[in-house]
Amino acid sequence: MNDDFTPVDLNDQSDLQMSQKSTVRIYIIAEPDYAVDGMVSIIGNSGENFEVIKIASPDESSGSRCCELLKKHNVNLILMHQSAISGQASAYIKSLQAASREAKILIFGQNMPDDFLYNMLRYGVHGYINEHMKGSHLIDAIKHVMQGRVWAERHILESFAHNAIELESLIEDIIKSKIEHLGETLTARETQVLQLVLNGLATREIAHELHLSEQSVKLHLGRIFKKFEVTNRSQMILLAFERVCPVSNMIRLFRSSLDKNRISQGKTPYIVDPLISK
C-alpha cells in the first residue's frame, strides 16, 4: 500500500464537531505482539483524546462476550487486525456493528490484497492502515475516520466509482433489507394497505381493491399511523420512504437542498418539514 490515501466525507459538520469533543474509546482486536504494542504506545503518546480500553484476541472477540464488552465500554473505534477476519467476514463485521452502532472500524495489517480491502469497505469497514505505518499516519487515520470519513487509497475508492452496476445492486439489497425490516412491524393486511397508499389509491379505492369497508381501511390506516408515530398519509408516505432509503436523513436533505437559499436568508422554507411537530 502507498501513501495515496483519500479521506471521503460521509457525515455533516455537526458529527465532526461532536467526535472532536468526546473521548475516542478504542477497542483493539488482535493477537498481542510488537506491532500492537507500538500502536498502543503511539496512541497513548499522541496527545489526542484517545483511550485504548482493551486489547482482545480474535478468539475473545467473537460471540456474545465481545458484544457485551463493546456495549459496556461504549466503544467509538474498533481497530482490528486482518487475521481476525476469516470465514463469514460480512456477518462478523455486522455483529460488531450491531453491538456498537456508533463505532467506526479500522482494519490494520500488511500485504492486504486489493480485493480484500474492497470487500472490507463494502461490508461497512471505515478504512484500513498498514501496521508498520508512521505514527502520524495512524493518528491521521483515526482522526479522519472519527470525523465520519473513509480512510482508503484512491485506487480502491475509484474502483467503487467505476463499478456502477455493483453499486446499484448493493443499494438495491440495502433497500430490500430495509423494506423487509419495515414489513416485520406490520400485519399482512396493514402491509397491503400501506402498499396501496404508496401506489396513490384513495381510501375508497383501497376498500374496493381489498374487498373491505372504508371504515375497516381507516382502522388499518390508524394502526399504521400509530406504529409510524405519524398523524396523516403524507407523513406516513414520507416516513416509509425515509426508513427504506439507504441515505440517512434523505427527506431533510432533499428539503434543505431545494430551499437552501431561503433557509440561508433566515426565511421560512417553501417546503414545510412534514416530520416536525407531529
C-alpha positions in Angstrom: 0.0 0.0 0.0 1.2 3.5 -0.7 0.6 6.8 1.0 -2.0 8.0 -1.5 -4.9 7.9 1.0 -8.1 9.8 0.2 -10.4 10.6 3.1 -14.0 10.9 1.9 -16.6 12.8 4.0 -19.7 10.8 5.0 -21.2 12.9 7.8 -22.1 16.5 8.3 -20.2 19.2 10.3 -22.2 18.6 13.5 -21.0 15.0 13.6 -17.4 16.1 13.0 -17.6 18.6 15.9 -19.1 16.1 18.2 -16.4 13.5 17.6 -13.7 16.0 18.2 -15.0 17.0 21.6 -15.5 13.5 23.1 -13.0 10.8 24.1 -12.4 8.2 21.5 -12.6 4.9 23.2 -10.7 2.3 21.2 -11.1 -1.5 21.3 -8.3 -3.4 19.6 -8.9 -6.9 18.2 -5.5 -8.6 17.6 -3.0 -11.1 19.0 -0.7 -9.1 21.3 2.7 -8.5 19.5 5.3 -5.8 19.0 3.2 -4.1 16.3 0.2 -3.9 18.5 2.3 -2.6 21.4 3.7 0.0 19.1 0.3 1.2 18.1 -0.9 1.4 21.7 2.2 3.5 22.5 1.6 5.8 19.6 -2.0 6.3 20.6 -1.1 6.9 24.2 1.6 9.4 23.4 -0.3 11.2 20.7 -1.6 14.0 22.9 -5.1 13.3 21.5 -8.2 12.5 23.4 -7.8 8.8 22.6 -8.1 5.9 25.1 -7.4 2.2 24.4 -9.8 0.4 26.7 -9.0 -3.2 25.8 -6.8 -5.4 23.6 -8.6 -8.7 22.9 -7.5 -11.7 20.8 -9.7 -12.7 17.8 -10.9 -15.7 19.9 -12.1 -13.3 22.7 -13.7 -11.0 20.2 -16.3 -13.4 18.8 -19.7 -14.1 20.2 -21.8 -12.6 23.0 -18.8 -11.8 25.3 -17.3 -9.3 22.8 -20.7 -7.7 22.1 -21.2 -7.2 25.9 -17.8 -5.5 26.2 -18.4 -3.2 23.2 -21.7 -2.1 24.7 -20.4 -1.8 28.3 -17.4 0.4 27.3 -19.3 2.5 24.8 -16.6 1.8 22.1 -16.1 4.5 19.5 -13.5 2.8 17.4 -12.6 -0.8 16.7 -9.0 -1.4 15.5 -9.0 -4.9 14.0 -6.1 -6.9 12.6 -6.7 -8.6 9.3 -6.1 -12.0 10.8 -9.2 -11.6 12.9 -11.3 -11.7 9.8 -12.0 -15.2 8.5 -14.9 -17.2 7.2 -18.1 -15.2 7.2 -16.4 -11.8 7.2 -19.6 -9.8 6.4 -21.6 -11.5 9.2 -18.7 -10.9 11.7 -18.5 -7.2 10.9 -22.2 -6.8 11.0 -22.2 -8.4 14.5 -19.7 -5.9 15.7 -21.7 -3.0 14.2 -24.9 -4.3 15.8 -23.2 -4.4 19.2 -21.8 -0.9 18.9 -23.8 1.0 16.3 -21.8 4.2 16.7 -18.4 2.6 16.5 -16.1 3.0 13.4 -14.0 0.1 12.2 -10.4 0.3 11.0 -8.5 -2.7 9.7 -4.8 -3.0 10.1 -2.2 -5.5 8.8 0.3 -5.8 5.9 0.2 -7.0 2.3 -3.6 -6.9 2.2 -4.8 -7.6 -1.3 -7.0 -5.0 -3.1 -9.9 -7.5 -3.3 -9.8 -7.9 0.5 -9.7 -4.2 1.1 -12.5 -3.5 -1.4 -14.7 -6.1 0.3 -14.0 -4.7 3.7 -15.2 -1.3 2.7 -18.3 -3.0 1.1 -19.0 -4.7 4.4 -19.0 -1.4 6.3 -15.4 -1.0 7.5 -14.4 2.7 7.5 -10.8 2.3 6.4 -7.5 0.4 6.7 -3.9 1.0 7.6 -0.6 -0.7 7.4 0.6 -2.0 10.8 4.1 -0.6 10.1 2.9 2.9 9.2 4.3 6.0 10.7 2.8 7.2 14.0 1.4 10.3 12.4 -0.3 8.1 9.7 -2.1 6.1 12.4 -3.3 9.2 14.2 -4.4 10.9 11.0 -6.4 7.7 10.1 -8.1 7.7 13.5 -9.0 11.4 13.3 -10.4 11.2 9.8 -12.5 8.1 10.5 -13.9 9.6 13.7 -14.9 12.6 11.7 -17.1 10.4 9.5 -14.7 9.8 6.6 -13.5 6.7 4.9 -9.7 6.3 5.0 -8.6 4.4 1.9 -6.2 4.7 -1.0 -7.5 6.5 -4.1 -7.4 3.5 -6.4 -9.6 1.5 -4.1 -12.2 4.3 -3.9 -12.1 4.7 -7.7 -13.0 1.0 -8.1 -16.2 1.9 -6.3 -16.9 4.8 -8.6 -16.2 2.7 -11.7 -18.3 -0.3 -10.7 -21.8 1.3 -11.1 -23.6 -1.9 -11.7 -22.3 -3.5 -8.4 -23.1 -0.3 -6.5 -26.7 -0.3 -7.9 -27.0 -3.9 -6.8 -25.7 -3.1 -3.4 -28.1 -0.2 -2.9 -31.0 -2.4 -4.1 -30.0 -5.1 -1.5 -30.0 -2.4 1.2 -33.4 -1.2 0.3 -34.8 -4.7 0.1 -33.4 -5.4 3.6 -34.9 -2.2 5.0 -38.3 -2.9 3.4 -38.3 -6.5 4.9 -37.5 -5.0 8.3 -40.2 -2.4 7.9 -42.7 -5.2 7.0 -41.9 -7.0 10.2 -43.6 -4.3 12.2 -46.9 -4.6 10.2 -49.6 -7.2 9.8 -50.2 -8.7 6.4 -53.3 -6.6 6.0 -51.5 -3.4 7.1 -48.8 -4.2 4.6 -51.4 -4.4 1.8 -53.0 -1.1 2.8 -49.6 0.6 3.0 -48.6 -0.7 -0.4 -51.9 0.6 -2.0 -51.4 4.0 -0.2 -47.9 4.2 -1.7 -49.5 3.4 -5.1 -51.6 6.5 -4.7 -55.0 4.9 -4.1 -57.7 6.7 -2.1 -59.5 5.1 0.9 -62.5 4.1 -1.2 -60.2 2.6 -3.9 -58.3 0.6 -1.3 -61.6 -0.7 0.2 -62.7 -1.8 -3.3 -59.3 -3.4 -4.0 -59.2 -5.4 -0.8 -62.9 -6.0 -0.5 -63.2 -4.2 2.8 -65.4 -1.4 4.1 -64.0 2.1 4.1 -64.2 2.1 7.9 -62.0 -1.0 8.0 -59.4 0.6 5.8 -59.5 3.7 8.1 -58.9 1.5 11.1 -55.9 -0.2 9.4 -54.5 3.2 8.5 -55.0 4.4 12.1 -52.9 1.4 13.3 -50.2 2.1 10.8 -50.2 5.8 11.8 -49.7 4.8 15.4 -46.8 2.4 14.6 -45.1 5.0 12.5 -45.9 7.8 15.0 -47.5 10.0 12.4 -50.9 11.6 12.0 -51.7 11.6 8.3 -51.0 9.9 4.9 -48.4 12.4 3.8 -46.3 11.8 6.9 -46.7 8.1 6.6 -45.5 8.0 3.0 -42.5 10.2 3.7 -41.6 8.2 6.8 -41.8 5.0 4.9 -39.5 6.4 2.2 -37.2 7.7 4.9 -36.9 4.3 6.6 -36.1 2.4 3.4 -33.8 5.0 1.8 -30.1 3.9 2.0 -29.2 7.6 2.6 -29.7 8.9 6.1 -32.0 11.9 6.6 -32.9 11.9 2.9 -36.1 13.9 3.4 -34.4 16.7 5.2 -31.5 16.7 2.8 -33.9 17.0 -0.2 -35.9 19.7 1.6 -32.8 21.7 2.7 -31.3 21.5 -0.8 -34.4 22.8 -2.5 -34.9 25.6 0.0 -31.2 26.3 0.5 -31.3 30.0 -0.4 -34.4 30.8 1.6 -33.1 29.0 4.7 -29.7 30.7 4.4 -31.6 34.1 4.4 -33.5 33.1 7.5 -36.8 32.9 5.6 -39.5 30.3 6.0 -38.8 27.4 3.6 -41.3 26.7 0.8 -41.4 23.0 1.8 -42.6 22.6 5.4 -41.0 19.7 7.1 -43.8 17.1 7.5 -42.0 15.1 10.1 -41.7 18.0 12.6 -44.4 18.9 15.1 -46.3 15.7 14.5 
